[in-house]
Amino acid sequence: MTDNKVIIVGGGHNGLVCAAYLAKAGRKVTVLEAADQVGGAAVTREFAPGYQVSACAHLLFMLDKNISSGLGLEKHGLKLAAADMETVSLSQTGEHLFLSGHEARGGDLSAADVARLKQFNARMIKFADVLRKVYKGRPPRLVSHWQELKALAKLGLAVRGMGREDMREFLRIAGINIYDVLQEQFDSEMLKGALAWDAVLGGHLGPRSNNSVLNYLHRLTGDVDGKRGAMASVRGGMGGVTAALAKAAEAAGAEIRTSALVSRIIVENGIATGVELDRGEKLIASTVVSNADPRTTFMHLVGLKHLEAGVALQVRNIRSRGSVAKLHLALDSLPRFAGLDEKALGGRLLISPSLVELEQAFDFSKYGEISESPMMEITLPTVHDDSLAPGGKHVLSALVQYAPYKLKQGWESGRAELLQRAMAVLERYAPGIGGTVLHSEVLSPADIEREFRIAGGHWHHGEFALDQFMMTRPIHGSAQYATPLPGLFLCGAGAHPGGGVMGSAGRNAANEIIARGDGA
Amino acid sequence: MNKKDHHKTFVYPTAFHSRTSRLNQMQACHRWKDYLVADVYEDVALEYFAMRNSTGVFDLCPMTKHKITGPDALEFLNRMLTRDVSKLKPGRVSYCVWCDDEGQVIDDGTVFHMRPGEYMLCSQERQLDWLSISALGFEVTITEPTHELAALAVQGPTSCSVLRRMGLNDIQNLKPFGITWFDFQGSELMVSRTGFTGDLGYEVWIEVSKAEALWDALFAAGKEYGIRPIGTHALEMTRIEAGFIQAGVDFLPADEAVRPGRTRSPFELGLSWLVDFKKPNFTGRKALLEEKEKGSRYNFVKLDIAGNKPARDAFIYNSKKQVVGTVTSAIWSPTAKANIALASLHAPWGKPGDELYAEIYYQRELKWSRVMARATVVEGAFFDPERKKVTPALDF
């Protein structure tokens, strides 16, 4: 007996987007979130008494404009504290490099680099546009069905439409590594180091790894108010995005339950028929949508025994080992970086001074060790937003790479070591910062796995790579949101088009469910 | 043998090697999954007729054996195999196939439900890799005791008498596909009424340290019952007469196929009776359900061919001289007195009554000739004696 209901497992941003669109289409939707507040990895929470921080993702740069306007997120409270943030690539000697849109200044830039950066950016955005086109809907399948062939042809045309030279270049670089591409283009080590950061952020890869160009293009599909590659800080932290999404979903008629941990997806006669909560409560649904990552969904919630063996093997083999740690500091005062004024502290501060140092930092994680000198992306949200800390005090939020999920020494002792190494690096750029730290928190990938319930602690719910991309994301046969298990859909970052606070996976999944007439 | 050192041995002798090598007059052997097995000991015809008229003993050690235990053992097998294993009671054996996700047959074999919850899966091919993949998400323990468990097939009308003479009391009451246990010199001897010959016969299983003693006891008991060791050539004849298919001959194991379209589903091997869609999930179910709705690409048939020239490797034609398939196995059957073949035909060919021809090439004194022999689709095994099924087993 069904209640003709859609249950969404997980109230992350994609789950909420999916809920909002399904509710708008008249579906009866219930979102079940395990934590006591919605948001998943786009969430704000206290990490020390009186100090709030975006606990996982900390900048907004990929949220789909059509989703934010379509769901009226501003009306529901989404407010940017800062848009179009500048990137400052830090130098220990105070000769920082500043990047804003196509413009660059400072550091070891040559005049030629400045000119080439404009061309490079323009071309990369053009390439990213190809991805943007296919991100709008479900990825095509490689079968001879007119609908799929049409979608494939559209993709082919998008590539062909770039013109002969660009097409050739796109096909040449899309599968290779950012190191080779940047070496061809630029002289400035600082510029190359800074650009490469965006190609490796969040993944288990270094600048010399293949798929790094793909990651770079993926990031460039995003925009803030139409400005490509821009970044924004959200008022109240990233939880502001998901709070607005939750309101939009509820306004559309969706029901949201927090502190509702789904312990399993119920499978009866080969069909997903509902979920069971950890306290034993069973909820029946005609359609179950999982915002959890695919490994958690299939291995822990469904159980591999309910899939066919080949599918189970593919799930087991999804690469999703996180390599990023999160560092949160409560600071007594703003840190002082040589030659950097307070206004610049409102930007995104990078410690990724060169390709070589970034690659060397990655080398450690290949062998299950923490980088000796970790690379970092630092934000000081309190520069724009006084709601996060007591007056005059500050919060530092940093993404620290590399911190391998499978750490040889284990994360119990690894956490302190990571903190110590990260602080040593920070001290080199902002001498005296250690003395201003009131509280600190380190989230290793193992902590991220636990807190956000993402298998492997991978932000993107699975490595973003050509073999886990489009029609093979998360696995072949499950790429169009419907899974091999009838009644179960995926709507999270593990599905096409992937990670980053975009909402596209959630919207595409909702569209697919609506188009199929499911959950009605 | 230390598993680490396996590469130092070119080919494994089986547990019966000391006995079989002495009897192997022809020194004719081949490699079956890294074990040395006899093609023929003395003469194929003598060995064949031993199986059909008295008792033939085939060294079954190379048969890959997998033991499956643990709380999810049954559930695991039910997800892996196409048929419903929950119907298989302790002390029973059943024939089975398993498929990949595309519904293509990986291998066939026999599943033994020994003691409650304790299973053994036997197959010609090594399957530990696929079993391990299939075990993801299940609480099972899978071991492959192929090298530790010696086995012999004891097949033919006098096989029951031989085993009784050997001291296996009451063995005549074991039903087809039943399992029973005896004490043999302080070790456990497992006997199943199973085989690959389509006749009355047993398979006996014992730890390798007792293998030679078992062989000696068996041959001593069988002396007056016409017991004879038999090689794979004679076994091949009996299994074709019984209509049994063989991996690598009648179908290509799906995990070995490189080219698309070379594999077969259970439906395409005439094994639809092994597919139980009442089970909500098993590997290949989706694809097989779709095949059932859309129709299969191939039909697997038994052919009775005119004349006496074996239709080995023959193309099969329809009345319009179009090639509609190929023979996969063929012999002249001495017992059925018929020229028989197993063949894979493109659908829709292969219905009883279809007018088909086998293109047979043969030579007489080095002169090659070709004949287009009429081939008739037949149903049921070519050789299916009553004594195979009767319990208590008849005393010959």
Contacts between the chains, C-beta under 8 A, distances in Angstrom:
chain1	res1	chain2	res2	distance
A	267	B	280	8.0
A	268	B	280	7.9
A	269	B	280	4.4
A	270	B	280	3.6
A	270	B	281	5.0
A	270	B	285	7.8
A	271	B	280	7.9
A	299	B	137	6.9
A	303	B	137	5.7
A	304	B	136	4.9
A	304	B	137	2.7
A	304	B	138	7.7
A	305	B	72	7.3
A	305	B	75	6.3
A	305	B	76	7.7
A	305	B	79	5.9
A	305	B	137	4.6
A	305	B	138	5.7
A	305	B	281	7.7
A	306	B	281	5.8
A	307	B	137	7.8
A	307	B	281	7.5
A	308	B	79	8.0
A	308	B	101	4.7
A	308	B	281	7.1
A	308	B	282	7.5
A	308	B	283	4.3
A	308	B	284	6.8
A	308	B	285	6.8
A	308	B	286	7.0
A	309	B	79	7.2
A	309	B	80	6.7
A	309	B	100	7.6
A	309	B	101	6.9
A	309	B	130	7.5
A	309	B	133	5.4
A	309	B	134	4.3
A	309	B	136	7.3
A	309	B	283	4.3
A	310	B	100	5.9
A	310	B	101	3.5
A	310	B	133	7.8
A	310	B	283	6.8
A	311	B	101	6.4
A	312	B	133	7.4
A	312	B	134	7.9
A	312	B	136	4.6
A	312	B	137	5.9
A	313	B	133	5.0
A	313	B	136	6.5
A	316	B	136	5.4
A	484	B	286	7.1
